[in-house]
């Protein structure tokens, strides 16, 4: 049993260090990392980056690429996301906000003797993963561990005062406006529905 209460980015990186490719992190350790508010980033194959812990995603990457994290979530790549983001007129506004407020992780292929390494200004710890199925124990990936709080928005002092029942929400891009003021323009922000406990039922996609 892993004690998530005492798990830090440094101690988690130490536990992951010298791991084996394809056995980077156990389900139990990933769950403990999520409970501790920690995110683990490591590579897969020659075109994937994995996020485990507080963010759990498999993301395509090719050589050098920037991954944008905004308010605790990976912001969709317009070229690869597909779906509503490509068709939503407010995607560019949401993207501009994410670019201004988010944090970036740059994936690097074939650098410093590793297949995958990562460059970011997010405070983090590192760990090494090795390929062990060959005769030589070769370096495969230098992964990173960081705290979720470094990529999340801080709740403002007004967050508990907003009458959420009066908010109309766009299910495509997360833009919001007041139901009681029909002439109000849509605000191009992506609501964090987990934090404010909004259920997106009854939302109407805007076409303005």
TORKOL-339992 format. One record per residue (C-alpha): x negated, z, y; chain. Coordinates in nm, 3 decimals. Each point is the difference from the previous one (the first is absolute). Example, Ala and Ser with C-alpha at 12.3 -4.5 7.8 and 13.67 -1.06 7.14 Angstrom:
# residues 2
R        u        w        v  cadena
R   -1.230    0.780   -0.450       A
R   -0.137   -0.066    0.344       A
END
This chain:
# residues 208
R        u        w        v  cadena
R    0.000    0.000    0.000       A
R   -0.146   -0.106    0.335       A
R    0.048    0.235    0.294       A
R    0.108   -0.235    0.278       A
R    0.004    0.284    0.255       A
R   -0.379    0.021   -0.003       A
R   -0.062   -0.373   -0.033       A
R   -0.189   -0.154    0.293       A
R   -0.130   -0.350    0.068       A
R   -0.351    0.117   -0.083       A
R    0.089    0.179   -0.324       A
R    0.217   -0.291   -0.115       A
R   -0.280   -0.249    0.071       A
R   -0.237    0.217   -0.204       A
R    0.246   -0.003   -0.291       A
R    0.030   -0.379    0.016       A
R   -0.372   -0.068    0.044       A
R   -0.181   -0.173   -0.289       A
R    0.331   -0.115   -0.144       A
R    0.053   -0.307   -0.213       A
R    0.159   -0.328    0.100       A
R    0.363   -0.020   -0.118       A
R    0.005    0.379   -0.043       A
R   -0.046    0.093    0.364       A
R    0.268    0.268    0.038       A
R    0.241    0.167   -0.241       A
R    0.374    0.026    0.066       A
R   -0.035    0.378    0.022       A
R   -0.275   -0.020    0.260       A
R    0.188   -0.264    0.201       A
R    0.306    0.228    0.006       A
R   -0.212    0.294    0.114       A
R   -0.154   -0.218    0.272       A
R    0.347   -0.097    0.122       A
R    0.104    0.366    0.015       A
R   -0.317    0.081    0.195       A
R    0.060   -0.282    0.247       A
R   -0.304   -0.200   -0.110       A
R   -0.042   -0.376   -0.042       A
R   -0.244   -0.165   -0.243       A
R   -0.112   -0.361    0.052       A
R   -0.189   -0.204   -0.261       A
R   -0.035   -0.357   -0.120       A
R    0.131   -0.197   -0.293       A
R   -0.107   -0.336   -0.141       A
R   -0.127   -0.232    0.274       A
R    0.318   -0.013    0.207       A
R    0.169    0.342    0.007       A
R   -0.022    0.332    0.179       A
R    0.182    0.302   -0.139       A
R    0.140    0.294    0.193       A
R    0.079    0.317   -0.196       A
R    0.127    0.342    0.101       A
R    0.204    0.038    0.320       A
R    0.007   -0.381    0.024       A
R    0.058   -0.183   -0.327       A
R   -0.043   -0.376    0.032       A
R   -0.169   -0.301   -0.155       A
R   -0.108   -0.235    0.277       A
R   -0.147   -0.351   -0.023       A
R   -0.332   -0.058    0.173       A
R   -0.256   -0.278    0.004       A
R   -0.362    0.056    0.097       A
R    0.015    0.159    0.347       A
R    0.343    0.099    0.124       A
R    0.150    0.260    0.232       A
R    0.281    0.219   -0.130       A
R    0.209    0.164    0.269       A
R    0.157    0.341   -0.059       A
R    0.266    0.111    0.244       A
R    0.188    0.330   -0.014       A
R   -0.103    0.071   -0.357       A
R    0.089   -0.344   -0.137       A
R   -0.189   -0.322   -0.060       A
R    0.126   -0.248    0.257       A
R    0.106   -0.327   -0.166       A
R   -0.222   -0.303    0.038       A
R    0.212   -0.274    0.158       A
R   -0.180   -0.265   -0.206       A
R    0.063    0.174   -0.331       A
R    0.296    0.233    0.042       A
R    0.282   -0.253   -0.028       A
R    0.360    0.112    0.030       A
R    0.162    0.133    0.316       A
R   -0.321    0.066    0.192       A
R   -0.071   -0.370    0.027       A
R    0.349   -0.069    0.130       A
R    0.057    0.301    0.224       A
R   -0.035   -0.076    0.370       A
R   -0.134    0.350    0.062       A
R   -0.288   -0.024   -0.247       A
R   -0.248   -0.092    0.274       A
R    0.105    0.304    0.207       A
R   -0.030    0.232   -0.298       A
R   -0.336   -0.157   -0.082       A
R   -0.124    0.052    0.356       A
R    0.098    0.367   -0.019       A
R   -0.175    0.037   -0.335       A
R   -0.313   -0.170    0.134       A
R   -0.005    0.235    0.299       A
R    0.072    0.323   -0.186       A
R   -0.108   -0.065   -0.359       A
R   -0.330    0.044   -0.183       A
R   -0.189   -0.276   -0.180       A
R   -0.188   -0.020   -0.328       A
R   -0.226   -0.300   -0.048       A
R   -0.060   -0.113   -0.357       A
R   -0.352   -0.129   -0.067       A
R   -0.091   -0.207   -0.305       A
R   -0.354   -0.016   -0.139       A
R   -0.169    0.240    0.244       A
R   -0.282    0.250   -0.066       A
R   -0.003   -0.063   -0.373       A
R    0.372    0.069   -0.052       A
R    0.284   -0.237   -0.076       A
R    0.226    0.193    0.243       A
R   -0.073    0.227    0.293       A
R    0.214    0.100    0.299       A
R   -0.061    0.041    0.371       A
R    0.227    0.214    0.218       A
R    0.001    0.239    0.293       A
R    0.237    0.231   -0.190       A
R   -0.189    0.323   -0.085       A
R   -0.068   -0.024   -0.372       A
R   -0.211    0.091   -0.302       A
R   -0.146   -0.251   -0.247       A
R   -0.036   -0.025   -0.377       A
R   -0.162   -0.251   -0.237       A
R    0.162   -0.184   -0.290       A
R   -0.211   -0.170   -0.268       A
R    0.052   -0.276   -0.251       A
R   -0.095    0.147   -0.338       A
R    0.110   -0.271   -0.242       A
R   -0.322   -0.193    0.051       A
R   -0.344    0.090   -0.131       A
R   -0.100    0.108    0.351       A
R    0.197    0.259    0.196       A
R    0.074   -0.207    0.309       A
R    0.146    0.116    0.330       A
R    0.346   -0.144    0.048       A
R    0.171    0.174    0.291       A
R   -0.067    0.256    0.270       A
R    0.346    0.144    0.057       A
R    0.122    0.226    0.277       A
R    0.224    0.306    0.032       A
R    0.170    0.102    0.324       A
R    0.270    0.233    0.122       A
R    0.345   -0.145    0.056       A
R    0.029    0.178    0.334       A
R   -0.261   -0.236    0.145       A
R    0.232   -0.299   -0.044       A
R    0.332    0.160    0.091       A
R    0.177    0.029    0.331       A
R    0.041    0.351    0.128       A
R    0.366    0.094    0.046       A
R    0.082    0.036    0.368       A
R    0.164    0.310    0.145       A
R    0.328   -0.189    0.041       A
R    0.034   -0.105   -0.363       A
R    0.254    0.268   -0.089       A
R    0.211   -0.068    0.314       A
R    0.084   -0.365   -0.067       A
R    0.364   -0.052   -0.114       A
R   -0.085   -0.218   -0.298       A
R    0.367   -0.046   -0.087       A
R    0.029   -0.212    0.316       A
R   -0.287   -0.233   -0.091       A
R    0.051   -0.353   -0.126       A
R   -0.288   -0.112   -0.221       A
R   -0.122   -0.350   -0.086       A
R   -0.071   -0.007   -0.377       A
R   -0.238   -0.296    0.044       A
R   -0.260    0.137    0.241       A
R    0.101    0.357    0.080       A
R    0.093   -0.066    0.364       A
R    0.257    0.249    0.135       A
R    0.249    0.035    0.285       A
R    0.278    0.236    0.100       A
R    0.345   -0.065   -0.140       A
R    0.154    0.167    0.305       A
R   -0.175   -0.236    0.243       A
R    0.073   -0.353   -0.129       A
R   -0.187   -0.164    0.289       A
R   -0.324    0.176   -0.087       A
R   -0.276   -0.230   -0.121       A
R   -0.144    0.036   -0.347       A
R   -0.311    0.218   -0.009       A
R   -0.262   -0.175   -0.219       A
R   -0.123    0.305   -0.189       A
R   -0.003    0.066   -0.370       A
R    0.190    0.320   -0.070       A
R   -0.158    0.242   -0.244       A
R    0.312    0.060   -0.204       A
R   -0.170    0.251   -0.231       A
R   -0.093    0.228    0.290       A
R    0.330   -0.010    0.186       A
R    0.216   -0.012   -0.314       A
R    0.193   -0.311    0.107       A
R    0.190   -0.182   -0.272       A
R    0.007   -0.372    0.089       A
R    0.366   -0.042   -0.098       A
R    0.219   -0.193    0.234       A
R   -0.295   -0.152    0.184       A
R    0.053   -0.342    0.150       A
R   -0.274   -0.258    0.033       A
R   -0.036   -0.117    0.358       A
R   -0.048   -0.360    0.101       A
R   -0.076    0.046    0.368       A
END
